[in-house]
């Protein structure tokens, strides 16, 4: 089924066009990643498709049966309403029934629970409720009666994502899902679940993302947007880079050939032939075609990072017996470590375990409860924080940069003016006179990076550096960091970024425990999944033994509530189905016929099934004992 077509779409802000005359088509089942430099208009294009903005010119056609659902970087909520009211925003009987059931399911009011269960039964809403439960659980969303205005930035993003996935799941078969940086503010386990969910769901998707592992796992096609064109590439991100390089090489060769022909034809045109024959007119028309090709410019601008680094002495930093906690929450418990020159450390752990607090203590922004943190005299920190670009008043880009310095030293010697240095960071002379508030999210992050690097730091601390940066800029940043001679500490949920840059990990396990893992993120995750699988097998064995003991030693039982009876029935249906799925996947893996990607997906699903069965078996045991 044909979902959408656009023809010659154009959008400008002021005199500067974001994109001009772009045309594309989307069909049912397409899963597309949209790639472009920051400021080209990726987010704006998504909002135009969703009907939240209007194009300046061009046509956009969307099939009348297709529902467009947009997940934005900055989600909008009804702030004083609850999470449940914002998530279940459509006034539909099934969604209303699920919302009411979820709101009362944890209460002690038997009458309300019975009414909610009755409505769910009459509408046949249980299957969709199971999907809703999975989404809310995996995104760690609880307390649905909490008001949205009280949520943190990360919580808001997860609530918005849940709302989007529930909308898409609820809509009729024909939904077009638009997603703008969906992995921002998600921990790695959530990202892995989301890529599996989107990969398995029959969803049509157009997505902007900087996460290359996520892109490869979910999307089958990449669109690159450049001013007046959208270039289409089938396959993964590496294939896209290879094909793009070949395309640029071919275009440059075509332009060189046209320039040679243009010089010859220009001489003929200047002689102004008097004859007005058909042949002469045809040659004149051909001249203008050649001229347009010869004067075409291939846009392949890249960020240039060529900054000087302050010399680092023998002593870098050391943390001795450092303790830190907030109330009952322990962040560090006697942490000891001595940093060495050139170290590249990744920091991983679930959200809320204290990673940012750890960085702030190293930077001197927060003090430990006890212990010592000694920083070398020559250490100059560069802190690329999640807070983003900060300013007291809205000024032009060039004025903001000059407030730090008029000139900037370069690694190879010499210095550049503020304006020239901005050009290295892809801020054109015209863009330099734009106000800070008018910059895109990615442009603000790029400017933030500039203001950090100009201080010539020799110890970079990067807290979620990939958020909002475009993929071309990320590639340049990775190349710069791979050759950077100073220390680097990275907190990131971007697995590709971590794998490429870090040598070892500080793993925050919670309750103040931090261990030093000798490897990159993928190696750590592989070890983690192996341990989880072993633990799940042991728990499953214990569960089987407990079942047998329960049969042998019956005890007095109270009567199950309506909710508990319903839950027990659901569990007895779901557990055999999961066992069957696990057996089928295991047989496929043992057959040796699966490709690596399918093998990886099957292994992840088996792990997920083991976890689900563990939860469901334990709950079944609890209910069966009542």
MINU-770092 format. One line per 10 residues: number of its first residue (from 1); their letters; for each residue x, y, z of C-alpha. Coordinates in nm, 2 decimals. Each point is the difference from the previous one (the first is absolute). Layout:
REM MINU-770092
NUM) a) X:Y:Z ~ ...
END
This chain:
REM MINU-770092
1) xxxxxxxxxx) 0.00:0.00:0.00 ~ 0.13:0.35:-0.09 ~ 0.00:0.21:0.32 ~ 0.15:0.34:-0.10 ~ 0.14:0.20:-0.29 ~ 0.16:0.35:-0.01 ~ 0.09:0.21:-0.30 ~ 0.23:0.30:0.01 ~ -0.04:0.07:0.37 ~ 0.17:0.33:0.10
11) xxxxxxxxxx) 0.04:0.16:0.34 ~ 0.19:0.31:0.11 ~ 0.04:0.21:0.31 ~ 0.06:0.36:-0.11 ~ 0.22:0.01:-0.31 ~ 0.18:-0.32:0.08 ~ -0.16:-0.32:-0.15 ~ 0.02:-0.31:0.22 ~ -0.08:-0.22:-0.30 ~ -0.12:0.06:-0.36
21) xxxxxxxxxx) -0.20:-0.21:-0.24 ~ 0.04:-0.33:0.16 ~ -0.21:-0.30:-0.11 ~ -0.04:-0.34:0.16 ~ -0.25:-0.29:0.05 ~ -0.07:-0.24:0.29 ~ -0.17:-0.33:-0.03 ~ -0.15:-0.24:0.26 ~ 0.27:-0.18:0.19 ~ 0.28:0.24:-0.08
31) xxxxxxxxxx) 0.25:0.06:0.29 ~ 0.21:0.30:-0.09 ~ 0.27:0.20:0.17 ~ 0.03:0.37:-0.09 ~ 0.36:0.13:0.01 ~ 0.11:0.36:-0.05 ~ 0.22:0.26:0.15 ~ -0.14:0.21:0.29 ~ -0.20:0.29:-0.12 ~ -0.11:-0.15:-0.33
41) xxxxxxxxxx) -0.36:-0.05:0.13 ~ -0.04:-0.37:0.10 ~ -0.23:0.08:0.29 ~ -0.19:0.26:-0.20 ~ -0.07:-0.25:-0.27 ~ -0.14:-0.25:0.25 ~ -0.23:0.28:0.14 ~ -0.12:0.09:-0.35 ~ -0.09:-0.37:-0.07 ~ -0.18:-0.01:0.34
51) xxxxxxxxxx) -0.20:0.31:-0.09 ~ 0.15:0.21:0.27 ~ 0.17:0.24:-0.24 ~ -0.07:0.11:-0.36 ~ 0.24:-0.01:-0.29 ~ 0.06:0.32:-0.19 ~ -0.06:-0.18:-0.33 ~ -0.04:-0.34:-0.15 ~ -0.25:-0.28:0.04 ~ -0.04:-0.26:0.28
61) xxxxxxxxxx) -0.25:-0.28:-0.04 ~ -0.08:-0.25:0.28 ~ -0.24:-0.29:-0.05 ~ -0.33:0.06:0.17 ~ 0.02:-0.32:0.20 ~ 0.35:0.07:0.14 ~ 0.03:0.14:0.35 ~ 0.33:0.20:0.05 ~ 0.15:-0.02:0.35 ~ 0.29:0.23:0.09
71) xxxxxxxxxx) 0.25:-0.05:0.28 ~ 0.19:0.33:0.05 ~ 0.32:0.10:0.18 ~ -0.19:0.25:0.21 ~ -0.34:-0.17:0.08 ~ -0.30:0.20:0.09 ~ -0.23:-0.09:0.29 ~ -0.29:0.12:0.19 ~ 0.22:0.08:0.30 ~ -0.25:-0.01:0.28
81) xxxxxxxxxx) -0.16:-0.33:-0.11 ~ 0.12:-0.34:0.11 ~ 0.23:-0.23:-0.19 ~ -0.30:-0.23:-0.07 ~ -0.21:0.29:-0.14 ~ 0.29:0.11:-0.23 ~ 0.08:-0.36:-0.12 ~ -0.36:-0.10:-0.06 ~ -0.08:0.32:-0.17 ~ -0.25:-0.12:-0.26
91) xxxxxxxxxx) -0.37:-0.02:0.10 ~ -0.06:-0.36:-0.10 ~ -0.19:-0.27:0.20 ~ 0.29:-0.25:0.00 ~ 0.27:0.25:0.10 ~ -0.23:0.15:0.26 ~ -0.06:-0.35:0.14 ~ 0.37:-0.08:0.02 ~ 0.08:0.34:0.16 ~ -0.27:-0.06:0.26
101) xxxxxxxxxx) 0.11:-0.35:0.07 ~ 0.37:0.10:0.03 ~ -0.09:0.28:0.24 ~ -0.20:-0.23:0.24 ~ 0.19:-0.33:-0.04 ~ 0.23:0.08:0.29 ~ -0.27:0.12:0.23 ~ -0.19:-0.19:0.27 ~ -0.34:0.10:-0.13 ~ -0.15:-0.33:-0.11
111) xxxxxxxxxx) -0.31:0.16:-0.14 ~ 0.19:0.23:-0.23 ~ 0.23:-0.28:-0.11 ~ -0.30:-0.22:-0.08 ~ -0.16:0.28:-0.21 ~ 0.33:0.06:-0.18 ~ 0.04:-0.37:-0.07 ~ -0.35:-0.02:-0.13 ~ 0.05:0.28:-0.25 ~ 0.33:-0.16:-0.12
121) xxxxxxxxxx) -0.18:-0.33:-0.05 ~ -0.29:0.15:-0.19 ~ 0.23:0.19:-0.23 ~ 0.25:-0.28:-0.05 ~ 0.28:0.24:0.11 ~ 0.23:-0.25:0.17 ~ 0.23:-0.08:-0.29 ~ 0.07:0.37:-0.06 ~ 0.04:0.05:0.38 ~ 0.28:-0.26:0.00
131) xxxxxxxxxx) 0.18:0.21:-0.26 ~ -0.05:0.31:0.20 ~ 0.13:-0.17:0.31 ~ 0.31:-0.11:-0.19 ~ 0.07:0.36:-0.12 ~ -0.05:0.16:0.34 ~ 0.21:-0.26:0.17 ~ 0.29:0.01:-0.24 ~ 0.01:0.38:0.01 ~ -0.01:-0.01:0.38
141) xxxxxxxxxx) -0.32:0.21:0.02 ~ -0.20:-0.05:0.33 ~ -0.23:0.22:0.21 ~ -0.23:0.09:-0.28 ~ -0.18:0.25:0.22 ~ 0.31:0.22:0.03 ~ -0.03:0.34:-0.17 ~ 0.22:0.06:-0.30 ~ 0.12:0.34:0.12 ~ 0.19:-0.18:0.28
151) xxxxxxxxxx) 0.20:-0.23:-0.24 ~ 0.37:0.04:-0.08 ~ 0.12:0.05:-0.36 ~ 0.08:-0.37:-0.05 ~ -0.33:-0.11:0.15 ~ -0.19:0.23:-0.23 ~ 0.17:-0.15:-0.30 ~ -0.09:-0.36:0.11 ~ -0.36:0.10:0.06 ~ -0.01:0.16:-0.35
161) xxxxxxxxxx) 0.15:-0.31:-0.15 ~ -0.26:-0.23:0.18 ~ -0.28:0.23:-0.13 ~ 0.14:-0.03:-0.35 ~ 0.04:-0.38:0.00 ~ -0.35:-0.04:0.15 ~ -0.15:0.23:-0.26 ~ 0.16:-0.20:-0.28 ~ -0.10:-0.33:0.15 ~ -0.35:0.11:0.04
171) xxxxxxxxxx) -0.05:0.16:-0.34 ~ -0.14:-0.21:-0.28 ~ 0.26:-0.20:-0.21 ~ 0.10:0.31:-0.19 ~ 0.22:0.23:0.22 ~ 0.30:0.20:-0.11 ~ 0.24:0.04:0.30 ~ 0.23:0.31:-0.01 ~ 0.27:0.00:0.27 ~ 0.25:0.28:0.07
181) xxxxxxxxxx) 0.30:-0.14:0.21 ~ -0.20:-0.26:0.19 ~ 0.30:-0.14:0.19 ~ 0.09:0.32:0.18 ~ -0.04:-0.03:0.38 ~ -0.05:-0.38:-0.02 ~ 0.24:-0.24:0.17 ~ 0.15:-0.28:-0.21 ~ -0.24:-0.27:0.12 ~ -0.29:0.22:-0.11
191) xxxxxxxxxx) 0.17:0.07:-0.34 ~ 0.05:-0.37:-0.06 ~ -0.36:-0.07:0.08 ~ -0.12:0.28:-0.22 ~ 0.21:-0.11:-0.30 ~ -0.14:-0.36:0.05 ~ -0.36:0.14:0.03 ~ 0.02:0.21:-0.31 ~ 0.18:-0.27:-0.19 ~ -0.28:-0.25:0.08
201) xxxxxxxxxx) -0.30:0.22:-0.03 ~ -0.16:0.05:-0.35 ~ 0.05:0.37:0.01 ~ 0.08:0.25:-0.28 ~ 0.28:0.22:0.13 ~ 0.19:0.32:-0.09 ~ 0.25:0.08:0.27 ~ 0.28:0.24:0.08 ~ 0.27:-0.15:0.23 ~ 0.37:0.03:0.08
211) xxxxxxxxxx) 0.03:-0.35:0.14 ~ 0.15:-0.21:-0.27 ~ -0.05:-0.34:0.16 ~ -0.37:0.09:0.05 ~ -0.02:0.13:-0.36 ~ 0.14:-0.33:-0.13 ~ -0.22:-0.21:0.22 ~ -0.33:0.17:-0.10 ~ 0.03:0.16:-0.34 ~ 0.04:-0.15:-0.34
221) xxxxxxxxxx) 0.05:0.32:-0.20 ~ 0.19:0.33:0.05 ~ -0.10:0.33:-0.14 ~ 0.26:0.28:-0.02 ~ -0.15:0.35:-0.03 ~ 0.21:0.27:-0.16 ~ -0.17:0.33:-0.09 ~ -0.18:-0.09:-0.32 ~ 0.04:-0.38:0.00 ~ -0.07:-0.31:0.19
231) xxxxxxxxxx) 0.24:-0.29:-0.08 ~ -0.12:-0.35:0.08 ~ 0.22:-0.28:0.12 ~ -0.11:-0.36:0.07 ~ 0.18:-0.18:0.27 ~ 0.19:0.09:0.32 ~ 0.20:0.31:0.11 ~ 0.33:-0.14:-0.12 ~ -0.15:-0.06:-0.34 ~ -0.14:0.35:0.00
241) xxxxxxxxxx) 0.35:0.15:0.07 ~ 0.15:-0.21:-0.28 ~ -0.27:0.09:-0.26 ~ 0.01:0.37:0.10 ~ 0.38:0.01:-0.06 ~ -0.05:-0.16:-0.34 ~ -0.28:0.24:-0.08 ~ 0.20:0.31:0.08 ~ 0.30:-0.13:-0.20 ~ -0.23:-0.06:-0.30
251) xxxxxxxxxx) -0.15:0.34:0.03 ~ 0.34:0.17:0.02 ~ 0.11:-0.19:-0.31 ~ -0.32:0.11:-0.18 ~ 0.06:0.36:0.10 ~ 0.37:0.00:-0.11 ~ -0.11:-0.14:-0.34 ~ -0.27:0.26:-0.04 ~ 0.25:0.28:0.09 ~ 0.23:-0.11:-0.28
261) xxxxxxxxxx) -0.29:-0.01:-0.25 ~ -0.13:0.33:0.14 ~ 0.32:0.18:-0.08 ~ -0.01:-0.12:-0.36 ~ -0.36:0.09:-0.05 ~ 0.04:0.34:0.16 ~ 0.26:0.09:-0.27 ~ -0.26:-0.09:-0.26 ~ -0.27:0.20:0.17 ~ 0.22:0.31:0.02
271) xxxxxxxxxx) 0.06:-0.01:-0.38 ~ -0.38:0.06:-0.02 ~ -0.08:-0.20:-0.31 ~ -0.24:0.19:-0.23 ~ -0.16:-0.31:-0.14 ~ -0.33:-0.08:0.16 ~ -0.02:-0.36:-0.12 ~ -0.17:-0.27:0.20 ~ 0.34:-0.15:0.06 ~ 0.14:0.32:0.15
281) xxxxxxxxxx) -0.31:0.05:0.22 ~ 0.03:-0.36:0.13 ~ 0.37:0.06:0.08 ~ -0.09:0.32:0.19 ~ -0.26:-0.19:0.21 ~ 0.26:-0.27:0.07 ~ 0.25:0.26:0.11 ~ -0.23:0.12:0.28 ~ -0.05:-0.36:0.11 ~ 0.38:-0.05:0.02
291) xxxxxxxxxx) 0.04:0.33:0.18 ~ -0.25:-0.10:0.28 ~ 0.20:-0.32:0.06 ~ 0.34:0.17:-0.01 ~ -0.10:0.25:0.26 ~ -0.16:-0.25:0.23 ~ 0.16:-0.03:0.34 ~ 0.03:-0.33:0.20 ~ -0.08:0.08:0.36 ~ 0.21:-0.22:0.23
301) xxxxxxxxxx) 0.10:0.24:0.27 ~ 0.13:-0.15:0.32 ~ 0.07:0.13:0.34 ~ 0.38:0.06:0.05 ~ 0.14:-0.07:0.35 ~ 0.36:0.13:0.00 ~ 0.04:0.14:0.35 ~ 0.30:0.02:0.23 ~ 0.03:-0.21:0.32 ~ 0.15:0.13:0.32
311) xxxxxxxxxx) 0.31:-0.20:0.10 ~ -0.08:-0.25:0.27 ~ 0.25:-0.07:0.28 ~ 0.07:-0.33:0.17 ~ -0.28:0.01:0.25 ~ -0.35:-0.01:-0.14 ~ -0.26:-0.07:0.27 ~ -0.06:-0.24:0.28 ~ -0.30:-0.09:0.21 ~ 0.06:-0.15:0.35
321) xxxxxxxxxx) -0.26:-0.17:0.21 ~ -0.28:0.22:-0.14 ~ -0.34:-0.03:0.16 ~ -0.32:0.17:-0.12 ~ -0.37:-0.05:0.06 ~ -0.33:0.20:-0.01 ~ -0.22:-0.11:0.29 ~ -0.03:-0.38:-0.03 ~ 0.14:-0.01:-0.35 ~ 0.37:-0.09:-0.01
331) xxxxxxxxxx) 0.19:0.13:-0.31 ~ 0.36:-0.10:0.09 ~ 0.12:-0.22:0.28 ~ 0.38:0.03:0.05 ~ 0.09:0.05:-0.37 ~ 0.37:-0.01:-0.07 ~ 0.16:0.08:-0.34 ~ 0.31:0.17:-0.14 ~ -0.04:0.14:-0.36 ~ 0.28:-0.04:-0.25
341) xxxxxxxxxx) 0.10:0.21:-0.31 ~ -0.20:-0.08:-0.31 ~ -0.27:-0.21:0.17 ~ -0.33:-0.05:-0.17 ~ -0.27:-0.10:0.24 ~ -0.37:-0.08:-0.06 ~ -0.24:0.05:0.29 ~ -0.31:-0.23:-0.01 ~ -0.29:-0.09:0.23 ~ -0.38:0.04:0.02
351) xxxxxxxxxx) -0.15:0.35:0.02 ~ 0.01:0.14:0.35 ~ 0.30:-0.20:0.14 ~ 0.22:0.32:0.03 ~ 0.20:0.02:-0.32 ~ -0.04:0.38:-0.03 ~ 0.07:0.05:0.37 ~ 0.32:-0.19:-0.05 ~ 0.11:0.23:-0.28 ~ -0.10:0.31:0.19
361) xxxxxxxxxx) 0.22:-0.11:0.29 ~ 0.30:-0.05:-0.23 ~ -0.06:0.34:-0.14 ~ -0.03:0.16:0.34 ~ -0.36:0.10:-0.04 ~ -0.11:-0.22:0.28 ~ 0.19:-0.11:0.31 ~ 0.03:-0.36:0.14 ~ -0.13:-0.09:0.34 ~ 0.34:-0.13:0.09
371) xxxxxxxxxx) 0.33:-0.10:-0.18 ~ 0.23:0.20:-0.22 ~ -0.01:0.11:-0.36 ~ 0.34:0.13:-0.12 ~ 0.03:0.17:-0.34 ~ 0.34:0.06:-0.17 ~ 0.12:0.36:-0.03 ~ 0.01:-0.02:-0.38 ~ -0.34:-0.16:-0.05 ~ -0.25:0.22:-0.20
381) xxxxxxxxxx) -0.35:-0.16:-0.01 ~ -0.24:0.04:-0.29 ~ -0.35:-0.08:0.11 ~ -0.25:-0.08:-0.28 ~ -0.31:-0.04:0.22 ~ -0.36:-0.09:-0.07 ~ -0.11:0.34:0.10 ~ 0.10:0.13:-0.34 ~ 0.07:0.35:-0.11 ~ -0.05:0.26:0.28
391) xxxxxxxxxx) -0.03:0.38:-0.04 ~ -0.12:0.29:0.21 ~ -0.15:0.20:-0.28 ~ -0.09:-0.08:-0.36 ~ 0.28:0.13:-0.22 ~ 0.14:-0.07:-0.35 ~ 0.23:-0.31:-0.04 ~ 0.31:0.21:-0.08 ~ -0.06:0.23:0.31 ~ -0.04:-0.31:0.22
401) xxxxxxxxxx) 0.33:-0.15:-0.12 ~ 0.19:0.33:0.03 ~ -0.11:0.02:0.36 ~ 0.24:-0.29:0.07 ~ 0.29:0.12:-0.23 ~ 0.07:0.19:-0.32 ~ 0.26:-0.26:-0.13 ~ 0.04:-0.37:0.04 ~ 0.33:-0.20:0.00 ~ 0.03:-0.30:-0.24
411) xxxxxxxxxx) 0.18:-0.33:0.05 ~ 0.24:0.07:-0.29 ~ 0.10:0.34:0.13 ~ -0.14:0.34:-0.07 ~ -0.35:0.13:0.08 ~ -0.33:0.08:-0.16 ~ -0.25:0.28:0.05 ~ -0.33:-0.09:0.16 ~ -0.17:0.03:-0.34 ~ 0.24:-0.24:-0.17
421) xxxxxxxxxx) -0.01:-0.25:0.28 ~ -0.38:0.00:-0.02 ~ 0.03:-0.09:-0.37 ~ 0.20:-0.31:0.10 ~ -0.31:-0.10:0.20 ~ -0.23:0.05:-0.31 ~ -0.14:0.34:0.11 ~ 0.00:0.20:-0.33 ~ 0.05:0.38:0.02 ~ -0.38:0.04:-0.04
431) xxxxxxxxxx) -0.07:-0.25:0.28 ~ 0.24:0.18:0.23 ~ -0.24:0.29:0.03 ~ -0.29:-0.23:0.09 ~ -0.13:0.03:0.36 ~ 0.07:-0.29:0.23 ~ -0.37:-0.06:0.06 ~ -0.05:-0.06:-0.38 ~ 0.26:-0.28:-0.02 ~ -0.11:-0.36:-0.04
441) xxxxxxxxxx) 0.06:-0.25:0.29 ~ 0.30:-0.14:-0.19 ~ 0.15:0.34:-0.08 ~ -0.02:0.09:0.37 ~ 0.19:-0.32:0.09 ~ 0.26:0.08:-0.27 ~ 0.05:0.35:0.14 ~ 0.02:-0.15:0.35 ~ 0.28:-0.23:-0.12 ~ 0.18:0.30:-0.15
451) xxxxxxxxxx) 0.00:0.20:0.33 ~ 0.14:-0.30:0.19 ~ 0.28:-0.09:-0.24 ~ 0.13:0.36:-0.04 ~ 0.12:-0.02:0.36 ~ 0.25:-0.27:-0.11 ~ -0.11:-0.27:0.25 ~ 0.21:-0.31:0.07 ~ -0.26:-0.19:0.19 ~ -0.34:-0.02:-0.19
461) xxxxxxxxxx) -0.31:-0.11:0.19 ~ -0.29:-0.07:-0.24 ~ -0.34:-0.06:0.15 ~ -0.23:-0.13:-0.27 ~ 0.20:0.18:-0.28 ~ -0.19:-0.17:-0.29 ~ -0.35:0.15:0.09 ~ -0.11:0.24:-0.27 ~ 0.32:-0.02:-0.21 ~ -0.04:-0.10:-0.36
471) xxxxxxxxxx) 0.18:-0.32:-0.13 ~ 0.26:0.19:-0.21 ~ 0.10:0.21:0.30 ~ 0.01:-0.31:0.22 ~ 0.23:-0.17:-0.25 ~ 0.24:0.29:0.02 ~ -0.02:0.02:0.38 ~ 0.08:-0.37:0.02 ~ 0.31:0.04:-0.23 ~ 0.12:0.30:0.21
481) xxxxxxxxxx) -0.04:-0.19:0.33 ~ 0.17:-0.32:-0.13 ~ 0.31:0.21:-0.07 ~ -0.04:0.23:0.31 ~ 0.31:-0.04:0.23 ~ -0.18:0.11:0.32 ~ -0.23:-0.19:0.23 ~ -0.36:-0.07:-0.10 ~ -0.29:-0.11:0.22 ~ -0.33:-0.07:-0.17
491) xxxxxxxxxx) -0.35:-0.06:0.13 ~ -0.21:-0.11:-0.30 ~ -0.28:-0.23:-0.09 ~ 0.13:0.00:-0.36 ~ 0.16:-0.35:-0.02 ~ 0.18:0.07:-0.33 ~ 0.16:0.31:0.13 ~ 0.11:-0.18:0.32 ~ 0.13:-0.30:-0.19 ~ 0.22:0.21:-0.22
501) xxxxxxxxxx) 0.16:0.22:0.26 ~ 0.03:-0.16:0.35 ~ 0.26:-0.24:0.13 ~ -0.18:-0.10:0.32 ~ -0.32:0.08:0.20 ~ -0.10:0.12:0.34 ~ -0.31:-0.21:0.06 ~ -0.24:0.15:0.26 ~ -0.19:-0.30:0.14 ~ -0.19:0.20:0.25
511) xxxxxxxxxx) 0.02:0.03:0.38 ~ 0.34:0.18:-0.03 ~ 0.17:-0.30:-0.18 ~ 0.22:0.10:-0.30 ~ 0.21:-0.26:-0.18 ~ 0.27:0.04:-0.26 ~ -0.09:-0.21:-0.31 ~ 0.30:-0.06:-0.25 ~ -0.18:0.04:-0.33 ~ -0.24:0.20:-0.21
521) xxxxxxxxxx) -0.38:0.02:0.03 ~ -0.09:-0.29:-0.23 ~ 0.24:-0.23:0.19 ~ -0.15:0.10:0.33 ~ -0.36:-0.05:-0.13 ~ 0.09:-0.35:-0.13 ~ 0.14:-0.09:0.34 ~ -0.31:0.15:0.17 ~ -0.24:-0.20:-0.23 ~ 0.19:-0.32:0.07
531) xxxxxxxxxx) -0.03:0.05:0.38 ~ -0.37:0.09:-0.03 ~ -0.07:-0.32:-0.20 ~ 0.17:-0.21:0.26 ~ -0.19:0.17:0.28 ~ -0.33:-0.04:-0.18 ~ 0.07:-0.38:-0.05 ~ 0.07:-0.04:0.38 ~ -0.31:0.20:0.10 ~ -0.21:-0.21:-0.25
541) xxxxxxxxxx) 0.13:-0.32:0.17 ~ -0.08:0.14:0.34 ~ -0.35:0.09:-0.13 ~ -0.06:-0.36:-0.12 ~ 0.10:-0.13:0.34 ~ -0.23:0.24:0.18 ~ -0.29:-0.11:-0.22 ~ 0.05:-0.36:0.10 ~ 0.02:0.10:0.37 ~ -0.32:0.20:-0.04
551) xxxxxxxxxx) -0.18:-0.30:-0.14 ~ 0.14:-0.23:0.28 ~ -0.08:0.24:0.29 ~ -0.33:0.17:-0.05 ~ -0.08:0.29:0.23 ~ -0.31:0.18:0.10 ~ -0.10:0.25:-0.28 ~ -0.19:0.32:0.00 ~ -0.22:0.08:-0.30 ~ 0.16:0.18:-0.30
561) xxxxxxxxxx) -0.12:0.35:-0.08 ~ -0.15:0.08:-0.34 ~ 0.33:0.16:-0.11 ~ 0.21:-0.29:0.13 ~ -0.23:-0.27:-0.16 ~ 0.03:0.18:-0.33 ~ 0.38:0.03:0.03 ~ 0.03:-0.37:0.08 ~ -0.20:-0.09:-0.31 ~ 0.21:0.22:-0.22
571) xxxxxxxxxx) 0.32:-0.15:0.14 ~ -0.11:-0.35:-0.07 ~ -0.06:0.10:-0.36 ~ 0.32:0.20:-0.05 ~ 0.26:-0.24:0.16 ~ -0.06:-0.29:-0.24 ~ 0.01:0.23:-0.29 ~ 0.33:0.15:0.11 ~ 0.15:-0.35:0.06 ~ -0.11:-0.10:-0.36
581) xxxxxxxxxx) 0.16:0.31:-0.15 ~ 0.32:-0.06:0.19 ~ 0.02:-0.36:-0.13 ~ -0.06:0.11:-0.35 ~ 0.27:0.27:0.02 ~ 0.25:-0.24:0.15 ~ -0.07:-0.25:-0.28 ~ 0.06:0.27:-0.26 ~ 0.33:0.11:0.17 ~ 0.12:-0.36:0.01
591) xxxxxxxxxx) -0.08:-0.06:-0.37 ~ 0.29:0.22:-0.11 ~ -0.20:0.16:-0.27 ~ -0.06:0.34:0.16 ~ 0.20:0.31:-0.11 ~ 0.20:0.18:0.26 ~ -0.26:0.28:0.05 ~ -0.28:-0.26:0.03 ~ 0.21:-0.20:0.24 ~ 0.06:0.30:0.22
601) xxxxxxxxxx) -0.37:0.09:0.00 ~ -0.09:-0.35:0.09 ~ 0.25:-0.01:0.29 ~ -0.14:0.33:0.13 ~ -0.35:-0.13:-0.02 ~ 0.08:-0.32:0.18 ~ 0.16:0.21:0.28 ~ -0.31:0.22:0.01 ~ -0.23:-0.31:0.01 ~ 0.21:-0.14:0.29
611) xxxxxxxxxx) -0.05:0.32:0.20 ~ -0.37:0.01:-0.08 ~ -0.04:-0.37:0.10 ~ 0.19:0.07:0.32 ~ -0.24:0.29:0.09 ~ -0.31:-0.19:-0.10 ~ 0.10:-0.33:0.17 ~ 0.07:0.18:0.33 ~ -0.33:0.19:-0.02 ~ -0.19:-0.32:-0.09
621) xxxxxx) 0.15:-0.16:0.31 ~ -0.11:0.29:0.21 ~ -0.36:-0.02:-0.13 ~ -0.02:-0.37:0.00 ~ 0.09:-0.01:0.37 ~ -0.30:0.23:0.09
END
